[in-house]
Amino acid sequence: MGLSILGTAMWLATASAGDGLTVVSLNAWGLPAPLAPDRAARMDLLGAWVGTLDADLVGLQELWDGAVPLVDLDLTLSRDGGDDGLAMVSGHRLEDVAVRRFHHARSFDALKRKGVLRARLVRPSGPDVWVFVTHLQAGYGRANAVVRERQLGELAAWLAETPGPAVVLGDFNVDERHPEDAAFLATVARMGLVDTAAAVGVTDGTYPGDGRRYDRVFARDGGGWRLTAEHASVVQYGVAGGPARLSDHLPLVVRLAVDPADEAPAGTQ
């Protein structure tokens, strides 16, 4: 299901009225020209758009150091001097903020310090939820897929050390249509992570033009709580009066129900 920018803001205002969790993931494409056009204008638009959302958490990737001052948002960053491009935006308190850098990278990615940004999102009611934002190795082919699998192993180790319900979101650079990504996706399933958009039938591409579904929101139950996808949408640019594109990726919005594990998810029998 796709929504315009404006339609998403209206839907979020309604969805966030409940006791669930609404999360947004976007690769912000915060590279300078000529690698990416109109960075300053797009970052200004990005800040304005995120400011209209009533999401519990927005996870950003590719918000590189040069793009950060261009975004008018209260960003949670790793703040350790490493340019990982990762950021969180939330109206809730984020505690225990930490970052772990990947030990494996290749090609252009090796020029940055990609990794995982983690925080504990303190909700006004119900359990705290751990949130992990990440951006994995880019590129086709087996060599890049092997790096992604190693990075996933590092993410899995940190997730295993973190008890309780968790959401893992970001740009994973994987696609079901690529045979080299089959092992990665099988490992994700063994980790107990649910692809929340796919769980509600939303498999729209998040990389315009070729349908690749790089951007994902995974959820894991824990601590006696269940996270169940209720709704997901890939936001479309320039639809129904929406502005021009924010990025070369499309935002992914997911609404999760948060229920005690011994109860049926909200809205089910």
C-alpha positions in Angstrom: 0.0 0.0 0.0 1.3 3.4 -0.9 0.4 6.8 0.6 1.3 10.3 -0.3 3.3 12.4 2.1 0.2 14.3 3.1 -1.9 11.2 3.4 0.7 9.6 5.6 0.7 12.5 8.0 -3.1 12.3 8.3 -3.0 8.5 8.8 -0.3 8.8 11.5 -2.4 11.4 13.4 -5.2 8.8 13.6 -3.0 5.7 14.2 -0.9 7.2 16.9 -4.0 7.9 19.1 -3.9 4.3 20.3 -1.4 2.5 22.6 0.7 1.0 19.8 3.9 2.0 18.2 4.4 3.9 14.9 7.8 3.8 13.4 9.3 5.3 10.2 12.4 4.4 8.3 14.1 6.5 5.6 17.5 6.5 3.9 17.9 10.3 3.8 20.4 10.3 0.9 22.4 13.0 2.7 25.3 13.0 0.2 26.7 16.2 -1.3 26.5 17.1 -5.0 27.3 15.6 -7.5 26.6 12.3 -5.6 23.1 13.5 -4.7 21.3 16.7 -5.9 19.9 19.5 -3.9 21.0 18.3 -0.5 20.3 21.5 1.4 16.8 21.8 0.0 16.0 18.1 0.6 17.3 18.2 4.2 15.1 21.2 4.9 12.1 19.4 3.4 13.0 16.3 5.4 13.0 18.2 8.6 9.7 19.8 7.9 8.1 16.5 6.9 9.3 14.6 10.0 8.1 17.6 12.1 4.5 17.0 10.8 4.5 13.3 11.8 3.2 11.9 15.1 5.4 8.9 14.9 6.9 7.3 18.0 10.2 6.9 16.3 11.8 7.9 13.0 15.0 6.1 12.1 17.3 7.8 9.5 20.2 6.5 7.5 22.7 8.3 5.3 22.3 11.4 7.4 26.0 12.0 7.0 27.9 14.6 9.0 27.6 17.2 6.3 23.8 16.8 6.2 23.2 16.9 10.0 23.4 20.7 10.4 20.9 21.1 7.5 18.1 19.3 9.2 16.0 21.2 11.7 15.2 18.3 14.0 16.1 17.2 17.5 18.3 14.3 16.4 19.7 11.5 18.6 23.1 10.6 17.1 26.0 8.4 18.1 28.1 11.5 18.9 31.4 9.6 19.1 33.1 11.2 16.1 32.3 8.4 13.7 30.3 9.2 10.5 27.8 6.4 10.4 24.9 8.4 9.0 22.5 7.0 11.6 20.0 9.1 13.6 16.8 8.8 15.6 13.9 11.3 16.1 11.4 10.7 18.8 9.0 12.7 21.0 9.6 10.0 23.7 12.6 9.7 25.9 15.5 7.7 24.4 17.8 6.2 27.0 20.8 3.9 27.0 21.8 5.3 23.6 24.8 3.5 22.2 26.5 2.6 18.9 28.4 -0.4 17.6 30.5 -0.1 14.5 30.6 -3.0 12.0 34.0 -4.7 11.7 33.3 -5.6 8.1 32.9 -3.3 5.1 34.2 -3.0 1.6 34.3 -0.6 -1.4 32.8 2.8 -0.9 31.2 1.7 2.4 34.6 1.3 3.9 35.1 5.1 3.7 32.4 5.5 6.4 31.8 3.9 9.8 28.5 2.1 9.4 27.1 0.2 12.3 24.0 0.0 14.5 22.5 2.8 16.7 20.5 1.5 19.6 18.3 3.1 22.2 15.6 2.2 24.7 12.4 4.0 23.8 10.5 4.9 27.0 6.8 4.8 26.3 4.1 6.6 28.3 2.4 3.3 29.0 3.3 -0.3 28.4 6.8 -1.7 28.0 9.9 0.2 26.9 10.9 -1.0 23.5 14.5 -1.3 22.2 15.0 0.3 18.8 18.0 -0.5 16.5 18.7 1.6 13.4 21.2 0.3 10.9 22.5 0.6 7.3 24.2 -2.5 5.9 26.7 -2.9 3.1 25.5 -1.7 -0.3 26.0 -3.4 -3.7 25.1 -6.5 -5.8 27.1 -9.7 -5.9 28.3 -12.4 -3.6 31.2 -10.3 -2.1 28.8 -7.6 -0.8 26.3 -10.2 0.3 29.0 -11.9 2.4 29.8 -8.6 4.1 26.1 -8.1 4.9 25.9 -11.5 6.4 28.8 -10.8 8.7 27.3 -7.4 9.7 24.0 -9.2 10.4 26.0 -11.5 12.7 27.2 -8.5 14.7 23.7 -7.1 14.9 22.4 -10.5 16.0 24.9 -10.7 18.8 23.9 -7.3 20.2 20.2 -8.1 19.8 20.7 -11.3 21.8 22.3 -9.3 24.6 19.2 -7.0 24.7 16.2 -8.6 26.4 12.7 -7.3 25.8 10.6 -6.3 22.8 12.7 -4.8 20.0 12.3 -3.1 16.6 15.1 -3.3 14.1 14.8 -0.9 11.1 16.9 0.6 8.4 18.3 0.1 4.9 19.4 -3.5 4.8 20.3 -3.5 1.0 18.7 -6.9 0.6 16.1 -8.1 -1.9 14.3 -11.4 -2.2 14.9 -11.5 -5.9 18.7 -11.7 -5.4 19.8 -15.3 -4.8 22.8 -14.1 -2.9 20.5 -12.6 -0.2 18.7 -15.9 0.5 21.0 -16.8 3.4 20.7 -13.4 4.9 16.9 -13.5 5.0 16.9 -17.0 6.4 19.1 -15.9 9.2 16.8 -12.9 10.0 13.9 -15.4 10.4 16.0 -17.6 12.7 16.7 -14.5 14.8 13.0 -14.3 15.6 12.6 -11.1 13.6 9.3 -10.5 11.7 9.3 -8.5 8.5 6.4 -6.3 9.7 5.4 -4.8 6.3 5.4 -8.2 4.6 3.3 -9.5 7.5 0.4 -7.2 6.5 0.9 -7.8 2.8 2.9 -4.7 1.9 5.9 -5.6 -0.3 6.1 -2.4 -2.3 9.6 -1.5 -3.4 11.3 1.3 -1.4 13.9 2.1 -4.1 11.9 3.8 -6.9 12.2 2.5 -10.4 13.1 -1.1 -9.9 11.0 -2.4 -7.0 13.8 -3.3 -4.6 12.6 -3.5 -1.0 15.8 -2.4 0.7 14.1 -0.6 3.6 12.6 -2.7 6.3 11.1 -2.7 9.8 11.6 -5.9 11.7 10.0 -6.7 15.1 10.9 -9.1 17.9 8.7 -10.1 20.8 10.2 -10.3 24.3 9.8 -9.6 28.0 6.3 -10.9 27.9 5.2 -8.6 25.2 4.2 -9.1 21.6 4.7 -6.6 18.7 2.2 -7.2 15.9 2.0 -5.3 12.6 -1.3 -3.6 12.1 -0.6 -1.5 9.1 2.3 -0.6 6.8 2.8 1.9 3.9 5.5 2.9 1.5 5.2 6.7 1.1 5.0 7.9 -2.5 6.5 11.3 -3.5 4.6 13.8 -5.6 1.2 12.1 -5.2 -2.0 13.9 -4.2 -0.2 17.2 -3.8 2.8 15.8 -1.9 6.2 17.5 -2.4 9.0 16.4 -4.6 11.2 13.5 -3.4 13.1 13.7 -0.1 15.5 11.0 -1.1 16.3 8.3 -3.7 14.5 5.9 -1.2 10.9 6.0 -0.2 9.9 6.2 3.5 8.4 3.1 5.1 5.8 3.6 7.8 4.7 0.8 10.1 2.1 0.7 12.9 2.6 -2.0 15.6 0.3 -3.2 18.3 1.9 -3.8 21.6 0.2 -6.5 23.7 0.9 -8.8 26.5 2.2 -12.1 25.0 -0.5 -14.1 26.7 -3.3 -12.0 25.1 -4.4 -11.9 21.5 -3.1 -8.9 19.5 -5.5 -6.0 19.4 -8.2 -6.3 16.9 -8.1 -10.1 16.6 -10.2 -12.9 18.0 
